């Protein structure tokens, strides 16, 4: 093959390494998120310990331990390779597990708090009856530490006190409280569905952060438990529900914004030297000072793409010129820079001034063409044509060897266009002696325009 040849070159090793580093950056961010979330989950477990079923506590602790182990295992050598192969899917799975764990804790806390409130309401009712019956100390003792066992003991004390009385209301109250049955029957007494819905939303917010705003919302909800005016209580619940929903929506938007910033930081973290301006812009957005997140995202992604092309292009040019040097071509210092800045270079075999190979970057692909130096207007004799074909065949061999060297260096080289030797007339440039620079020059013709582009 001869004539102009266009080759698409992908630096596979570099691409894979960037993918691996990107997954490591994302993993690091997810791990930081887990550390923060774990602290809140541990605090919630302390609240659950005295009230929740031991199986619930055990399941939560088991899930947290499993998540810890996932992070430990994924950082082992084999797991990093696995992360590179299935990184996106694996990280999404772990993030989903974290969401499920958060939801599991949300349900457990909501249930325990509802049970605690039901028990407190039962204790308040029974304590009032103890007080009315003259059992002041028993009433005080029950209110100090409400529990299922305490309710049953207090009911027995009151029953003995009123053994000879026919208090049907009280006996019905005992039946309603189910103090003689399992304490589990106390769980769902006097439940306000709207209040419980708000409780669940608030727990969801508390598991995200423990800000003053969240504490204030909690205080307002608990204050409503003592509101006797049901109409006023309903109005306040509706107002709190609306405010809480708006807060969660705002936090969701904020979480989405932070996730985008995390991803942009991860993309920049792939490279050893990211622009300070982009890093500063990301920090400004974290502080709420940025103007357009979409513009920042475009700037970061564009820089990362260009930087990857630049690094890959440097690697490709280095291997190509090194291969040509080994094959006897005159490759001099500065040609790599000239290739980038000028868009093309021309190399010649040592001792040969009649022919040269032009190397050019065309839309991110390497274009090579054998050229002959002479008078472009001179007629081409049959002898000259045969000589051109012989040199083309020699260049085809050198070209094939260069592609093989690229593959050995971990690059994928795919020929996009080619011509067989003698199939097209060789391009003739002015004689080398008449050219101002025989090794580097700009090109402007139908196949491409000289400008700074990179080979990817």
C-alpha positions as CSV (number, residue, x, y, z in Angstrom):
1,X,0.0,0.0,0.0
2,X,1.2,3.5,-0.7
3,X,0.0,7.0,-1.4
4,X,-1.5,8.9,1.5
5,X,-2.2,6.6,4.5
6,X,-4.4,7.7,7.4
7,X,-4.1,5.7,10.6
8,X,-6.3,6.0,13.7
9,X,-4.2,5.3,16.8
10,X,-5.5,4.7,20.3
11,X,-3.1,4.5,23.2
12,X,-5.0,1.7,24.9
13,X,-2.7,1.4,27.9
14,X,-3.0,5.1,28.7
15,X,-6.8,5.0,28.1
16,X,-7.2,2.1,30.5
17,X,-4.9,3.7,33.1
18,X,-7.0,6.9,33.0
19,X,-10.2,4.8,33.4
20,X,-8.6,3.0,36.4
21,X,-7.5,6.2,38.0
22,X,-11.0,7.7,37.5
23,X,-12.6,4.8,39.2
24,X,-10.1,5.1,42.0
25,X,-11.0,8.8,42.4
26,X,-14.7,7.9,42.5
27,X,-14.1,5.1,45.0
28,X,-12.2,7.5,47.2
29,X,-15.1,9.9,47.2
30,X,-17.7,7.2,47.9
31,X,-15.5,6.0,50.8
32,X,-15.4,9.5,52.2
33,X,-19.2,9.6,51.9
34,X,-19.4,6.2,53.7
35,X,-17.2,7.3,56.6
36,X,-19.4,10.4,57.2
37,X,-22.6,8.3,56.8
38,X,-21.3,5.6,59.1
39,X,-20.8,8.0,62.0
40,X,-24.5,9.1,61.7
41,X,-25.6,5.5,61.5
42,X,-23.6,4.6,64.6
43,X,-25.2,7.4,66.5
44,X,-28.6,6.2,65.4
45,X,-27.8,2.6,66.5
46,X,-27.1,4.0,70.0
47,X,-30.6,5.3,70.0
48,X,-32.0,2.0,68.8
49,X,-30.0,-0.2,71.2
50,X,-32.3,0.0,74.3
51,X,-35.6,-0.1,72.3
52,X,-35.2,-2.0,69.0
53,X,-35.5,-5.7,68.5
54,X,-32.1,-7.4,68.8
55,X,-32.6,-8.9,65.3
56,X,-33.0,-5.4,63.8
57,X,-29.8,-4.2,65.5
58,X,-27.9,-7.2,64.4
59,X,-29.1,-6.8,60.8
60,X,-28.0,-3.2,60.8
61,X,-24.6,-4.0,62.2
62,X,-24.1,-6.8,59.8
63,X,-24.9,-4.5,56.8
64,X,-22.5,-1.9,58.1
65,X,-19.7,-4.5,58.5
66,X,-20.4,-5.8,55.0
67,X,-20.0,-2.3,53.6
68,X,-16.7,-1.9,55.5
69,X,-15.5,-5.1,54.0
70,X,-16.4,-4.1,50.5
71,X,-14.3,-1.0,50.7
72,X,-11.4,-3.1,52.2
73,X,-11.6,-5.8,49.5
74,X,-12.0,-3.4,46.6
75,X,-8.7,-1.7,47.4
76,X,-6.7,-5.0,47.2
77,X,-4.6,-5.5,44.0
78,X,-6.9,-8.0,42.3
79,X,-10.0,-5.9,43.2
80,X,-8.5,-2.8,41.6
81,X,-8.1,-4.7,38.4
82,X,-11.7,-5.8,38.8
83,X,-12.7,-2.3,39.5
84,X,-11.1,-1.2,36.2
85,X,-13.1,-3.8,34.3
86,X,-16.5,-3.3,36.1
87,X,-15.9,-0.1,38.0
88,X,-18.9,1.9,37.0
89,X,-21.3,-0.9,37.7
90,X,-19.6,-1.9,41.0
91,X,-19.6,1.7,42.3
92,X,-23.2,2.2,41.4
93,X,-24.1,-1.1,43.3
94,X,-22.2,0.1,46.4
95,X,-23.9,3.5,46.3
96,X,-27.3,1.7,46.0
97,X,-26.4,-0.4,49.0
98,X,-25.7,2.7,51.0
99,X,-29.1,4.1,50.0
100,X,-30.7,0.9,51.1
101,X,-28.9,0.9,54.4
102,X,-29.9,4.5,55.0
103,X,-33.6,3.5,54.3
104,X,-33.3,0.5,56.6
105,X,-32.1,2.7,59.4
106,X,-34.8,5.3,58.6
107,X,-37.5,2.7,59.0
108,X,-36.1,1.2,62.2
109,X,-35.7,4.6,63.9
110,X,-39.2,5.7,62.8
111,X,-40.7,2.5,64.2
112,X,-38.8,2.7,67.5
113,X,-39.7,6.3,68.0
114,X,-43.4,5.7,67.3
115,X,-43.3,2.8,69.7
116,X,-41.7,5.0,72.3
117,X,-44.3,7.7,71.9
118,X,-47.1,5.1,72.2
119,X,-45.6,3.8,75.3
120,X,-45.2,7.3,76.7
121,X,-48.8,8.1,76.0
122,X,-49.9,4.8,77.7
123,X,-47.6,5.7,80.7
124,X,-49.0,9.2,80.9
125,X,-52.6,7.8,80.9
126,X,-51.8,5.1,83.5
127,X,-49.8,7.5,85.7
128,X,-52.8,9.8,85.8
129,X,-54.9,7.0,87.1
130,X,-52.3,6.0,89.6
131,X,-52.2,9.6,90.8
132,X,-56.0,9.7,91.1
133,X,-56.0,6.5,93.1
134,X,-53.5,7.9,95.6
135,X,-50.5,5.9,94.3
136,X,-48.3,9.0,93.9
137,X,-44.9,7.3,94.2
138,X,-45.9,4.5,91.8
139,X,-47.1,7.2,89.3
140,X,-43.7,9.1,89.6
141,X,-41.8,5.9,89.2
142,X,-43.6,5.0,86.0
143,X,-43.1,8.4,84.4
144,X,-39.4,8.4,85.2
145,X,-38.8,5.2,83.2
146,X,-41.7,4.2,81.0
147,X,-41.4,0.6,79.7
148,X,-43.6,-2.3,78.9
149,X,-42.6,-4.1,82.1
150,X,-43.2,-0.8,84.1
151,X,-46.7,-0.5,82.5
152,X,-47.6,-4.0,83.5
153,X,-46.3,-3.6,87.1
154,X,-48.2,-0.2,87.4
155,X,-51.4,-1.8,86.1
156,X,-51.1,-4.6,88.7
157,X,-50.5,-2.1,91.5
158,X,-53.5,-0.1,90.4
159,X,-55.6,-3.3,90.0
160,X,-54.9,-4.3,93.5
161,X,-55.8,-0.8,94.7
162,X,-59.1,-1.0,92.8
163,X,-59.8,-4.6,93.3
164,X,-63.1,-4.0,95.1
165,X,-64.1,-1.2,92.8
166,X,-66.1,-1.7,89.6
167,X,-64.3,0.8,87.3
168,X,-65.4,-0.5,84.0
169,X,-63.7,2.4,82.1
170,X,-60.4,1.5,83.8
171,X,-60.8,-2.2,83.1
172,X,-61.5,-1.3,79.4
173,X,-58.4,1.0,79.4
174,X,-56.3,-2.0,80.6
175,X,-57.7,-4.1,77.9
176,X,-57.0,-1.4,75.3
177,X,-53.4,-1.1,76.6
178,X,-53.0,-4.9,76.5
179,X,-50.7,-4.7,79.5
180,X,-51.3,-8.4,80.2
181,X,-50.2,-9.4,76.7
182,X,-47.0,-9.0,74.8
183,X,-45.4,-5.5,75.0
184,X,-45.3,-5.6,71.2
185,X,-49.0,-4.8,71.2
186,X,-48.2,-1.3,72.5
187,X,-46.4,-0.4,69.3
188,X,-49.2,1.0,67.2
189,X,-51.5,2.6,69.7
190,X,-52.7,6.2,69.1
191,X,-50.9,6.6,65.8
192,X,-51.3,9.8,63.8
193,X,-50.4,8.9,60.2
194,X,-49.5,12.5,59.3
195,X,-47.3,12.8,62.3
196,X,-45.6,9.5,61.5
197,X,-45.1,10.6,57.8
198,X,-43.4,13.8,59.0
199,X,-41.3,11.8,61.5
200,X,-40.0,9.6,58.7
201,X,-39.1,12.5,56.5
202,X,-37.3,14.2,59.4
203,X,-35.3,11.0,60.2
204,X,-34.4,10.9,56.5
205,X,-33.1,14.5,56.9
206,X,-31.3,13.7,60.1
207,X,-29.4,10.8,58.5
208,X,-28.1,13.2,55.9
209,X,-26.8,15.8,58.4
210,X,-27.2,17.2,61.9
211,X,-27.4,20.9,61.1
212,X,-29.1,23.5,63.3
213,X,-31.9,23.6,60.8
214,X,-32.6,19.9,61.3
215,X,-32.4,20.3,65.1
216,X,-34.9,23.1,64.9
217,X,-37.4,21.1,62.8
218,X,-37.1,18.2,65.3
219,X,-37.8,20.6,68.2
220,X,-40.9,21.9,66.5
221,X,-42.3,18.4,65.8
222,X,-41.8,17.3,69.4
223,X,-43.4,20.4,70.7
224,X,-46.6,19.5,68.7
225,X,-47.0,16.4,70.8
226,X,-48.2,18.5,73.6
227,X,-50.6,20.6,71.6
228,X,-54.1,20.0,72.8
229,X,-56.0,22.1,70.3
230,X,-56.4,19.6,67.5
231,X,-57.2,22.2,64.8
232,X,-54.1,24.2,65.7
233,X,-52.0,21.1,65.8
234,X,-53.2,20.1,62.4
235,X,-52.3,23.5,61.0
236,X,-48.9,23.4,62.5
237,X,-48.3,19.8,61.2
238,X,-49.2,20.9,57.7
239,X,-46.9,23.9,57.9
240,X,-44.1,21.7,59.2
241,X,-44.7,19.1,56.5
242,X,-44.5,21.7,53.8
243,X,-41.3,23.2,55.2
244,X,-39.7,19.8,55.6
245,X,-40.6,18.7,52.1
246,X,-39.1,21.9,50.7
247,X,-36.0,21.4,52.8
248,X,-35.5,17.8,51.5
249,X,-36.0,19.0,47.9
250,X,-33.4,21.7,48.4
251,X,-31.0,19.1,50.0
252,X,-31.6,16.8,47.1
253,X,-30.7,19.5,44.6
254,X,-27.7,20.3,46.7
255,X,-26.7,16.7,46.8
256,X,-27.0,16.5,43.0
257,X,-24.8,19.6,42.6
258,X,-22.2,18.3,45.0
259,X,-22.2,15.0,43.1
260,X,-21.4,16.8,39.9
261,X,-18.6,18.7,41.6
262,X,-17.3,15.4,43.0
263,X,-17.3,13.9,39.5
264,X,-15.5,16.9,38.0
265,X,-12.9,16.7,40.8
266,X,-12.5,13.0,40.0
267,X,-12.0,13.7,36.3
268,X,-9.3,16.3,37.1
269,X,-7.7,13.9,39.6
270,X,-6.9,11.6,36.8
271,X,-4.2,13.9,35.6
272,X,-1.0,14.9,37.5
273,X,-1.3,18.7,36.9
274,X,-4.8,20.1,36.6
275,X,-5.2,23.8,36.0
276,X,-5.4,25.8,39.2
277,X,-8.2,27.9,37.8
278,X,-10.5,24.9,37.4
279,X,-9.8,23.7,40.9
280,X,-10.5,27.2,42.3
281,X,-13.7,27.3,40.3
282,X,-14.9,24.0,41.8
283,X,-14.1,25.2,45.3
284,X,-16.0,28.4,44.6
285,X,-19.1,26.4,43.6
286,X,-18.8,24.3,46.8
287,X,-19.0,27.6,48.7
288,X,-22.1,28.6,46.7
289,X,-20.2,31.3,44.7
290,X,-20.3,29.9,41.2
291,X,-22.3,31.3,38.4
292,X,-22.9,28.5,35.9
293,X,-22.4,24.9,36.8
294,X,-23.0,23.8,33.2
295,X,-20.2,26.1,32.0
296,X,-17.8,24.7,34.6
297,X,-18.7,21.2,33.7
298,X,-18.1,21.9,30.0
299,X,-14.7,23.6,30.8
300,X,-13.5,20.7,32.9
301,X,-14.6,18.0,30.5
302,X,-13.1,19.9,27.5
303,X,-9.8,20.4,29.3
304,X,-9.6,16.7,30.3
305,X,-10.4,15.6,26.8
306,X,-7.7,17.9,25.3
307,X,-5.1,16.9,28.0
308,X,-5.7,13.2,27.2
309,X,-5.3,13.9,23.5
310,X,-2.1,15.9,24.2
311,X,-0.6,13.1,26.3
312,X,-1.6,10.4,23.9
313,X,-0.3,12.4,21.0
314,X,3.1,12.9,22.7
315,X,3.3,9.2,23.2
316,X,2.3,8.3,19.6
317,X,4.7,10.8,18.1
318,X,7.5,9.6,20.3
319,X,7.0,5.9,19.2
320,X,6.6,6.8,15.5
321,X,9.7,9.0,15.3
322,X,11.7,6.4,17.3
323,X,10.6,3.7,14.9
324,X,11.6,5.8,11.9
325,X,14.9,6.5,13.5
326,X,15.6,2.8,13.9
327,X,14.6,2.3,10.3
328,X,17.3,4.7,9.1
329,X,15.3,8.0,8.8
330,X,16.9,11.2,9.8
331,X,14.9,12.2,12.9
332,X,16.3,15.3,14.6
333,X,15.7,17.0,17.9
334,X,12.8,19.3,17.8
335,X,10.8,17.4,15.3
336,X,8.2,16.4,17.8
337,X,7.6,20.0,18.7
338,X,7.5,21.0,15.1
339,X,5.0,18.3,14.4
340,X,2.6,19.7,17.0
341,X,3.1,23.3,16.2
342,X,3.3,23.1,12.4
343,X,0.8,20.4,11.8
344,X,3.3,18.3,9.8
345,X,6.9,17.3,9.4
346,X,9.0,15.7,6.6
347,X,11.6,13.1,7.4
348,X,14.1,11.6,5.0
349,X,16.4,8.6,5.0
350,X,19.9,9.4,5.8
351,X,21.8,10.2,2.6
352,X,18.6,10.5,0.5
353,X,17.6,13.9,-0.7
354,X,15.2,12.9,-3.5
355,X,12.4,11.4,-1.3
356,X,10.8,12.1,2.0
357,X,7.9,11.1,4.2
358,X,5.5,13.7,5.3
359,X,3.8,13.1,8.7
360,X,0.7,15.1,9.5
361,X,-2.1,15.2,12.1
362,X,-5.5,15.2,10.4
363,X,-8.5,15.4,12.7
364,X,-6.7,13.4,15.4
365,X,-5.3,10.8,13.0
366,X,-1.8,10.3,11.7
367,X,-1.5,10.9,7.9
368,X,1.6,9.7,6.2
369,X,2.6,10.3,2.5
370,X,5.7,9.6,0.5
371,X,6.7,12.7,-1.5
372,X,9.4,13.3,-4.1
373,X,11.4,16.5,-4.3
374,X,11.8,18.1,-7.7
375,X,10.0,20.3,-10.2
376,X,6.3,19.8,-9.8
377,X,5.7,20.8,-13.4
378,X,8.2,18.4,-15.0
379,X,6.8,15.4,-16.9
380,X,7.1,12.0,-15.2
381,X,9.0,9.4,-17.3
382,X,8.4,5.7,-17.1
383,X,11.8,5.2,-15.5
384,X,10.9,7.8,-12.8
385,X,7.6,6.1,-12.3
386,X,9.2,2.8,-11.7
387,X,11.7,4.4,-9.3
388,X,8.8,6.0,-7.4
389,X,7.1,2.6,-7.1
390,X,10.2,1.0,-5.7
391,X,10.5,3.7,-3.0
392,X,6.8,3.4,-2.2
393,X,7.3,-0.3,-1.6
394,X,10.2,0.4,0.7
395,X,8.0,2.9,2.6
396,X,5.2,0.4,2.9
397,X,7.5,-1.9,4.7
398,X,8.7,0.8,7.0
399,X,5.1,1.9,7.6
400,X,4.1,-1.6,8.5
401,X,7.0,-1.9,10.9
402,X,6.1,1.4,12.5
403,X,2.5,0.2,13.1
404,X,3.8,-3.0,14.6
405,X,6.0,-1.0,17.0
406,X,2.9,1.0,18.0
407,X,1.0,-2.2,18.8
408,X,3.9,-3.5,20.8
409,X,3.8,-0.3,22.9
410,X,0.1,-1.0,23.7
411,X,-1.5,1.1,21.0
412,X,-4.3,0.1,18.6
413,X,-3.5,1.3,15.1
414,X,-6.2,1.0,12.5
415,X,-5.6,1.9,8.9
416,X,-8.4,4.1,7.7
417,X,-7.2,4.8,4.1
418,X,-4.5,3.5,1.9
419,X,-3.3,3.1,-1.7
420,X,-1.2,0.4,-3.3
421,X,2.3,1.3,-4.7
422,X,1.9,2.9,-8.1
423,X,-1.8,3.3,-7.8
424,X,-1.6,7.1,-7.7
425,X,1.0,9.5,-8.9
426,X,3.5,10.5,-6.3
427,X,3.2,14.0,-5.0
428,X,6.1,16.2,-6.0
429,X,7.4,19.0,-3.9
430,X,9.9,21.6,-4.9
431,X,13.5,20.5,-4.7
432,X,14.8,20.2,-1.1
433,X,17.6,22.6,-1.9
434,X,15.1,25.3,-2.8
435,X,12.9,24.7,0.3
436,X,13.3,27.1,3.2
437,X,12.9,24.2,5.6
438,X,13.1,20.6,4.4
439,X,12.1,19.0,7.7
440,X,9.1,21.0,8.9
441,X,6.4,23.0,7.2
442,X,2.7,23.8,7.4
443,X,0.2,22.2,5.1
444,X,-3.0,23.5,3.7
445,X,-4.9,21.4,1.2
446,X,-7.9,19.3,0.8
447,X,-6.7,16.5,3.1
448,X,-6.2,18.8,6.1
449,X,-5.1,22.2,7.4
450,X,-2.0,22.6,9.5
451,X,-2.9,23.5,13.1
452,X,-2.3,22.2,16.5
453,X,-4.1,18.9,16.9
454,X,-3.2,15.8,18.8
455,X,-3.2,12.2,17.8
456,X,-5.5,10.1,20.0
